[in-house]
């Protein structure tokens, strides 16, 4: 093309003008594509449809020349002429569309005197971020034009076939642009959010302000894995379970939840099936729970699972919650109209849900770290104040009554031992992020003896009268060598023994029995105590990070709920295990460690 | 009798010894339920000279406890709940006059603000443990406070 005075052909001009649209947001791009086509051809009207593989339907993305028809902005079956084009990949042409049976909206034809019709399928270009499998789609949608007459239709047919791939690429680029822009904004919000809830709230606001959803909510699973609690919403307005409207303002966020056994509910269903769900005219309304507040009657909702990032030795991630968005807003003739969702929306929402999941999890962890750190600092301040009070007493009163102050030195030492333990404990969290050095370890000599000595040191500051170990009068050499991290095991056994001491009950006498058993290729070390025990209801959750049973709270209000979760994680990383085997009278934790090769 | 209501027995020992050296009897109570029962017992009133009350503290830990996890905000505010319970009854007014909140809570935290405002409303002084690490000084302060407490008017003995 170039050099001579030859007139450039229509396809080339159109294609190069289409390229100018690249870089816009997707809904703007769809509208701009139609406006550009209207400039090149004499058209009465034009519509841009996107395919929704999940519902096997199509949705309007942009429109010119027609009154807004809210029916067609929601899910349209694939049996229409535009649907034919998307399904077959062939251009569909009709010289009198009003006579075509599958074109159902005859009223539209009459009103706008529509006659000629051409639907061009748009080839699909997979997105770089394949968070949702969109590769199986061949044709991502259709551009439908209503030319003024037959001659204009023929002209359009020649050109559209060749520019359709350009439209497909431009539109995919626009979707990638949407995704990148929202990702950037969500990431920015993560930096400016003080805690997980405020981050969740701001993320929804980003989707509302920048990607034009009408409403949305985030539900996250609770610690006990029984409920999905609402963590953020743009506004709820319907509690169908009680047939009340508009009373949710007075409801506390903690009171808005789904039970995981409410399986007929779309939110719960999506969470359990781990697959996105789209619903038009949300069936939640019929099934009796919460729906987001919207201005009009029409409602299309997408439910997408929020996954936690998969850990290193985990094949698939588990869902931790649900992102729910309702109604995509489309600008038509300068007005915002509501519409449904299609392939590109599903891909985008899915990719943001995983971003929100990852950031949310990091923030939750940092919330817990901060909490743990604050508690340690608080405890340390208490210890320092106590040691100072002891020393001041010795200083001020010692010369007069030395015999009354014999407690000062041993108590002070015990407080400082406890302080050292608390600092060691918070320092041991470093092990989470570092590689554990796996080496042969003599469990008895290197670990158990140290943990026992620690118990003796801590007992005064923990208000324990007596600590008694049984099962340790054995020949240390009879305990086989295991492969583990010595530091890791020390943390695990210290945590277990500290727990036995904390929860030894009102007698303040702590009896711990240690047992060694070889089981296959593993050495099991059991730590049994006769303390207050673990309530039945708490048993499934005791290894969850941050979980603290009511009894634990009542007996040790300063705990963090971190020790058992940390211990189990460490054991798993060392190729071992930590399990609870308890009976009515005893609580037994069993630490299993792989035997060294020569011991097998 | 000076009552120390605080779960950390060993922390308070120097203070208790200090008060004993000044001629007072001391008693330590380590959970809020026992404190409520002991202090409101019929014969307690004349016996109580001063109550040094911690805020973060457990309840008895069983079903009979009046201090559960929810009402005490995970036992962070047990002492405040105890104060409010005392304030509910007219009979305990004298007890409140003899109460001093003794807390580890740091200044400029929401918890400390709540402790200060609740205590102010009930006319109970607040002392921070980290400001009173010298038992000798605390002893002077507590004797000062006890000196300002008007003893309840008893009928003159026959």
Contacts between the chains, C-beta under 8 A, distances in Angstrom:
chain1	res1	chain2	res2	distance
A	378	B	104	6.8
A	378	B	106	7.6
A	381	B	104	6.6
A	381	B	106	7.5
A	381	B	130	6.2
A	382	B	8	7.4
A	382	B	11	6.8
A	382	B	104	5.0
A	382	B	129	7.2
A	385	B	11	7.7
A	385	B	104	7.1
A	385	B	129	5.1
A	385	B	130	5.1
A	385	B	133	5.0
A	386	B	8	7.6
A	386	B	10	7.2
A	386	B	11	4.4
A	388	B	133	3.9
A	388	B	134	7.7
A	389	B	11	7.5
A	389	B	14	4.4
A	389	B	15	6.7
A	389	B	133	5.1
A	389	B	134	7.2
A	389	B	135	5.6
A	390	B	13	7.7
A	390	B	14	5.2
A	392	B	14	7.2
A	392	B	133	6.4
A	392	B	134	4.4
A	392	B	135	6.1
A	392	B	136	6.8
A	393	B	14	3.9
A	393	B	17	6.3
A	393	B	18	6.5
A	393	B	135	5.2
A	393	B	136	7.9
A	396	B	134	7.3
A	396	B	135	7.3
A	396	B	136	4.4
A	397	B	17	7.4
A	397	B	18	7.1
A	397	B	21	6.3
A	397	B	135	8.0
A	397	B	136	7.4
A	400	B	21	7.8
A	401	B	21	6.7
A	404	B	17	6.1
A	404	B	20	7.9
A	404	B	21	7.5
A	405	B	17	7.0
A	407	B	13	6.1
A	408	B	14	7.3
A	411	B	10	5.4
A	411	B	13	6.6
A	414	B	10	7.4
A	415	B	10	7.2
A	460	B	10	6.5
A	461	B	10	6.2
A	463	B	8	7.5
A	463	B	9	5.4
A	463	B	10	6.4
A	550	B	68	7.9
A	550	B	69	5.6
A	551	B	61	6.6
A	553	B	58	7.8
A	553	B	69	5.3
A	553	B	74	6.0
A	553	B	75	6.0
A	554	B	58	5.2
A	554	B	59	6.1
A	554	B	60	7.7
A	554	B	61	3.4
A	554	B	62	8.0
A	554	B	65	7.3
A	554	B	69	7.4
A	554	B	75	7.3
A	555	B	58	6.6
A	555	B	61	5.7
A	556	B	58	8.0
A	557	B	7	7.7
A	557	B	56	6.1
A	557	B	57	7.3
A	557	B	58	5.5
A	557	B	74	7.0
A	557	B	75	4.0
A	557	B	76	7.5
A	558	B	56	7.8
